[in-house]
Amino acid sequence: SGRVRQHPLRSTAGPSVPTAMALRTARLLRFAEAAGVQNRLLLTLCSPAEAVMVNKPVDSVTVPGTEGTFTVTNNHSLIVSQLKAGVITVRDGQDAKDYFISDGFLFFNHPTDGSGNCTAKVSAVELVPTSALDKDRASQVLSELMSAPKDTEWDRAKAQLGAALVAQVIKAAE
């Protein structure tokens, strides 16, 4: 139908014109190559919907692994890790940016050239800045899940899995 569907847990307030222009500029800049960067962690965060950042030089990324939360910096040991619902924190100097991830994978590789830049790639099913989460809407979705009929095994599984995910959204939105 050509309509853009609003994510059910994101805030519905649209960006102002200057904010929209700034977002477009930021999207262009985040694809800039990390040319000349030495001995940094190059981070890629992406979902099927968008690439939040591509090979951005950062100090560290903290992710919610299925075996616990951990932080990756440049020269970490090689790792592939499954990620669970929670918050990803990207740190660069004094700046920290948080993103909510529903689940996904982290792939960490050592440099393939002489730059000393290791790469960390996070491939997520859903990935949004925590500032875009709507705690009230998430609470409403949780209430709807809990009050829905649970007559079949599928209904019970859907309610249990949905409630666990929405609970993580609420926690991340705080």
C-alpha positions as CSV (number, residue, x, y, z in Angstrom):
1,S,0.0,0.0,0.0
2,G,3.1,2.3,0.1
3,R,2.6,3.3,3.7
4,V,5.5,3.2,6.1
5,R,4.8,1.1,9.1
6,Q,5.8,2.5,12.5
7,H,7.7,0.2,14.7
8,P,5.3,-0.8,17.5
9,L,7.8,0.0,20.3
10,R,9.3,3.2,18.9
11,S,8.2,6.7,19.7
12,T,5.7,8.1,17.2
13,A,6.9,11.7,17.3
14,G,8.6,12.4,14.0
15,P,11.8,14.5,13.7
16,S,11.7,18.2,13.0
17,V,13.0,19.5,9.6
18,P,16.5,20.5,11.0
19,T,16.7,17.1,12.8
20,A,15.7,15.2,9.7
21,M,18.5,17.0,7.8
22,A,21.0,16.3,10.5
23,L,20.0,12.6,10.4
24,R,20.4,12.4,6.6
25,T,23.9,14.0,7.0
26,A,24.8,11.6,9.8
27,R,23.7,8.6,7.6
28,L,26.0,9.8,4.9
29,L,29.0,10.3,7.2
30,R,28.6,6.9,9.0
31,F,29.5,5.2,5.7
32,A,32.8,7.1,5.4
33,E,35.8,4.9,5.2
34,A,38.1,4.7,8.2
35,A,41.0,5.8,6.0
36,G,44.2,6.6,7.8
37,V,42.9,5.1,11.1
38,Q,45.5,3.0,12.9
39,N,45.1,0.5,15.8
40,R,41.3,1.1,16.4
41,L,38.3,-1.2,16.6
42,L,36.2,-0.8,13.5
43,L,32.6,-1.4,14.4
44,T,29.7,-2.3,12.1
45,L,26.2,-2.4,13.6
46,C,23.4,-3.5,11.2
47,S,20.0,-5.1,11.0
48,P,18.0,-6.1,7.9
49,A,16.4,-2.6,8.0
50,E,19.5,-0.5,8.1
51,A,23.2,-0.1,8.8
52,V,23.6,2.0,11.9
53,M,27.3,2.3,11.4
54,V,29.8,0.8,9.1
55,N,33.5,0.4,10.1
56,K,33.3,3.3,12.6
57,P,36.5,3.6,14.7
58,V,35.5,3.2,18.4
59,D,37.2,2.4,21.7
60,S,34.9,-0.5,22.7
61,V,31.6,-2.1,22.3
62,T,29.7,-3.9,25.2
63,V,27.2,-6.5,24.1
64,P,24.6,-8.8,25.8
65,G,26.0,-12.3,25.0
66,T,23.9,-15.3,25.7
67,E,26.5,-16.4,28.3
68,G,26.7,-12.9,29.8
69,T,27.5,-9.3,29.0
70,F,31.1,-8.6,27.7
71,T,33.2,-5.9,26.2
72,V,35.3,-6.0,23.0
73,T,38.2,-3.7,22.3
74,N,40.8,-3.7,19.6
75,N,43.1,-6.8,19.7
76,H,40.5,-8.9,21.5
77,S,40.8,-12.6,20.9
78,L,38.8,-13.9,17.9
79,I,35.2,-14.5,18.8
80,V,31.8,-15.3,17.3
81,S,29.0,-14.9,19.9
82,Q,25.3,-15.2,19.9
83,L,23.6,-12.1,21.4
84,K,20.4,-11.9,23.4
85,A,17.9,-9.1,23.9
86,G,19.5,-6.2,25.8
87,V,21.6,-3.0,25.4
88,I,24.7,-2.6,23.3
89,T,26.9,0.3,24.4
90,V,29.4,1.8,22.0
91,R,32.2,3.9,23.6
92,D,34.5,6.3,21.8
93,G,36.5,8.6,24.2
94,Q,34.0,10.1,26.6
95,D,31.0,9.5,24.4
96,A,28.8,6.4,24.9
97,K,25.8,5.5,22.7
98,D,23.3,2.8,23.7
99,Y,21.2,0.6,21.3
100,F,18.6,-2.0,22.0
101,I,19.1,-5.3,20.2
102,S,16.4,-8.0,20.1
103,D,19.0,-10.7,19.3
104,G,21.8,-11.4,16.8
105,F,25.5,-12.2,16.5
106,L,28.8,-10.5,17.0
107,F,31.8,-11.4,14.8
108,F,35.3,-10.2,15.8
109,N,38.2,-10.5,13.4
110,H,41.9,-9.4,13.5
111,P,43.2,-7.1,10.8
112,T,43.8,-8.4,7.3
113,D,46.1,-5.5,6.5
114,G,48.9,-3.6,8.3
115,S,46.5,-1.1,9.9
116,G,46.2,-2.8,13.2
117,N,42.4,-2.2,13.0
118,C,40.4,-5.2,14.2
119,T,36.7,-5.4,13.1
120,A,33.6,-6.2,15.1
121,K,30.4,-6.7,13.2
122,V,27.1,-6.9,15.0
123,S,24.3,-8.4,12.9
124,A,21.0,-7.9,14.6
125,V,17.4,-8.9,14.0
126,E,16.2,-5.5,15.5
127,L,18.5,-2.7,16.4
128,V,17.3,0.7,17.6
129,P,18.8,3.5,19.7
130,T,17.5,3.2,23.3
131,S,16.4,6.9,23.0
132,A,13.8,5.8,20.3
133,L,12.2,3.2,22.6
134,D,8.7,4.0,24.0
135,K,8.5,2.6,27.5
136,D,4.8,3.3,27.9
137,R,4.0,1.6,24.6
138,A,6.1,-1.4,25.6
139,S,4.3,-1.6,28.9
140,Q,1.0,-1.6,27.0
141,V,2.2,-4.4,24.7
142,L,3.3,-6.4,27.7
143,S,-0.1,-6.0,29.3
144,E,-1.8,-7.2,26.0
145,L,0.5,-10.2,25.9
146,M,-0.3,-11.2,29.4
147,S,-4.0,-10.8,29.1
148,A,-4.3,-12.6,25.7
149,P,-5.9,-16.1,25.8
150,K,-3.4,-18.9,26.4
151,D,-5.5,-21.9,25.3
152,T,-2.9,-23.5,23.1
153,E,0.7,-24.3,23.5
154,W,1.5,-21.8,20.7
155,D,-0.4,-19.1,22.6
156,R,1.5,-19.9,25.8
157,A,4.9,-19.9,24.0
158,K,4.1,-16.7,22.2
159,A,3.1,-14.9,25.5
160,Q,6.2,-16.2,27.3
161,L,8.7,-15.3,24.6
162,G,7.0,-12.0,23.8
163,A,6.9,-11.0,27.5
164,A,10.6,-11.8,27.9
165,L,11.5,-9.6,24.9
166,V,9.2,-6.7,25.9
167,A,10.5,-6.8,29.4
168,Q,14.1,-6.2,28.0
169,V,12.7,-3.3,25.9
170,I,11.2,-1.8,29.1
171,K,14.5,-2.2,31.0
172,A,16.5,-0.7,28.1
173,A,14.0,2.3,27.9
174,E,14.6,3.3,31.5
